[in-house]
Amino acid sequence: MLNTLLTRLPREARPKNSIRGIVIAPTRELAVQIHSDAQVLAKHTGLKLACVFGGVDYEKQRRQFDEGADILIGTPGRIIDYYKQHVFDLRHVQVCVLDEADRMFDLGFIADIRYMLRKMPPPNQRQSMLFSATLSQRVLELAYEHMNSPELVRIEPDKITADKVRQLIYFPAMEEKIPLLIGVLRTAEATRTMVFVNTRRMADRLEEVLRANHINAQALSGDVPQNKRLRYIKEFHSGELAVLIATDVASRGLHIPDVS
């Protein structure tokens, strides 16, 4: 599909620093995940990939464009930062993808998204795609503003819940929540557990409490340096880390198999 979408403009007919496809994600972890999957898909296409996001070596990421890049994957802030420094050109973009479009609004990226879309070719000269588990009215307005005759595609699951997922709900008092969680973690014998919280402060506090109770846990929040955040996710994937605590923002769109 990548090759099919990006064959309209021969490589030699465009400037060296021009981008042909761009994928915009709301979080650093999601950008890294998309880049990892894209490497597999683009392995035999000859397309060069670049991934940019904040919190890591600025010059190292910039060097990805030394030999040119066909597809750019990244978060809005770092993409705009490099664009304003003329590291790459968006005037020849043929394919634009917004992942987790609703979350872009929640995080206040809409002005950045509109800025980037205006730097690309007109809607009728590029393929634009928005992906989201939910499509709010604000996202639909963005679609009709910056897309050419957009079509809404809904993929309805055959079942609301997977066969192997068991759902339970508890109604504890505030002071009972952490003791209940510790009890559940110890009795469930889970090897890979995800805990979602609303704030960074709660994520950090929960990490301290679980570690004090000899449960290997790490909090994934914006305050954690990027290299550590990537390491935590890698350790969670491998099973070395038993409990990953994350805010809704940090965890949106991540694919982690075998969560017990």
N, C-alpha and C positions, 0 to 999 in steps of 0.2 A: 504493500500500500504506500509506503514512504516513497519508493521509486516512482510509482504511478503518479502520485500527486506532485512530484517535484521534477518532472521531465519536460515541462513546458518551456523552460528557459535554459538553454545550454550553458554549462559552466563558463565557457570562454566568452559568452555574450554579456557577462555581468562583471562589475568590479570585484576585485579579490576579497574585499572586506564586507561584501554584501551577504546578508542572511537570506536563505530560501524558505526556511520553516522555523517557526518559533512556538515553544510550549511554555506557557506562563503558569506557575503554581504559587499558592499562597504561602507555603512554608518551605524551609530549607530541606527538611527531611523528605518531603514529598518530591521536591525537585531532584534530589539524589536518587530516589527510588525510580522516578520516571527515566532518568538518565541511564540507570543500570539496565532497565528493561529495553530502552531504545538501543543500547549497545548490542544487545542480542539480535534485535530486529534488523539493525542496519549493518550487521557484520559483513554481509556479502553484497551490499549495495554500492559501496564506494563513497557513501555519504559521510562527511566528517561532522562529529558532534562536539558541542561545547556546553558545559554546565556551569552556571554562575549563581552565587548566593552569598549573603553576608556572613561575617564571623570567621572567615578563613583568609589565608594569604592572598592579598589583593593582586600582586604582580604575577604570582603563579597562575591564577585564573586568567589573567590578561594574556599570558603567553599562549593560551589555547588558540588565539586568533592569529598568531604569527603566520601560519600557513593557510589561513582561511578556514571558515566553518560553514557548513551547509545548514545545520539545524542547531538552534540555540534553545537551551532549556534553563529556566531559572526563575528567581523571584523578582517581583517588580522593581524593588529598590536598586539592586545591583545591576539589573539590565539597563535601567535608565541612567545609572551612574556611568557605565561604560559607553552607552550611546552618546551621552553629552560630551564625552571625551573623544568621540569619533573613532572608537575602537572598531565598530562595525556599522553597517548601513542597513536600514530597514526598508528602503524604497523598492527592493525587489522581492519582498516576502510574498510567497505564493500560498503558504499554508499557515494559519494562525490558530492555535489551540489554547483555550482557557480551561484549566482544570479546577474543579471545586469552585465553580463560578460564584455560588452563593457566599462561600467563605471569603471571597475577595471583597464583597461588600461589607461583611461583618468586621473585617480587619481594616476597613477604611482605604482600600486600594483602588477604589473606583476612579478617582481622579488620575492616578498613574496609568490605569488600564486605558482610559480614554486618550491620554497623552500618547501612549504607544500606538494605539490603533490609528490615530491621526497621522502618524509618521509613516504608516504603511500604505501600499497602493489602495485605491478605492475599493469598496466592498465587492464590486462586480469584477474585479481583477485579481481576487484572491479567494481561497477557500477558508472559511472561518468556522470553527467548531467550539461550542461551549459544552462542558460536561459538568454535571452536578447531580447528587442524589436527590436534591430538591431544587426546583426552579421557581424562585419568587417572582413577583411582579416586576421588581427592580431589575432582575436578570433578563427577563423577557423584554423590558424596555431597552436595555443595552443591546440585545440581539437585533431588535428591529431598527435601532439607530445605526448600528455599525455592520450589519450583515446584509447580503443581497438576497432578497426573497427567502428568508429563513424558514426552515421546516422544523417542527417539533417532533422529536422521536422519543417515544416512551418505551422502555423495556420493562414489562411487568414480570415479576418473579412468579414461577409456578406455585410456589408456596411462600407464605409470609415468613416462616422460620424454617431453617434447615432441620432435617430429621434428628441430627445428633446434638442439637442445642436445647438445653433445658433452662427455662427461665424461672427465676425466683425473685420475689420482691419482699423486702423487709421494711417495717415502719418503726425504726428505733428512735428514741429521744436523742438529742444532739450529743449528750455525754456518753451515750451507749454505742455510737457509731464505730469508733476505733476499736473498742474491745470486741464488738461483734465481728469486725473485719478480721482481726487477729484470730479469733476463734474459727471463722470460716476458712481462712488460709491454712490453719493447722489441721482441721478435720477433713478438708476436701482433698488433701494430698495432691494439689495441683503443681505441675512442674513449670508452667509458664502462665503467669497471671497478669492481666492488665487492669489497672485501677484508674478510673477517670475522676478528676476533681475540677472544680470551677476556677480556682485561682492558683497562682504560683506559690503564694504563701502556704496554702493548704498542702500543695504537693511537697514542699520542703519539710513541713511539719510532719507529714505522714511518713516521709522517708526516714526521718530521725526516729520516730516511734517504732516503726517496723524493724529498723536495724537494731534498736535497743532491745527488741524482743527476738533477736537472732534470726530475722527473716531478711534474706538478701534482696534489697530493694533499691531502686534508683529513681529519682524524679527527673522527668523530661520537661524542662521549662525554658523560657527565653533567657533566663539568667545564667544558664549553664553554657560554657564555651562550646562552640560548634564542634570542635574535634571530640570533646567528651560526649556530646549528644549522639554523634555518629557511632562512637564506640559503644555506648549503652545499647543502641538499637542492634548493633552487630552481636553483642553479648546476649541480648534477649533472643535474637534469631537462633543462636547456637545453643541456647538452653543454659548458658553459664549464669545468666541473670534470671532469678526466679520471678521477681515482681517488677513491672515497669509502671510507674505512676506518671500520668500525663494529663495535661489540661486538654480540653476539647480542641483547642486551636492547634496544639502541638501534634495531636494524634490524627487529625483529619486526613483521610485518604490513604493512610499507611496500610500496606498489606503485610500482615505477619501471620504465617501459617502455623498450624498446630498449637494454637492457644488452648490450654486445657481448662 
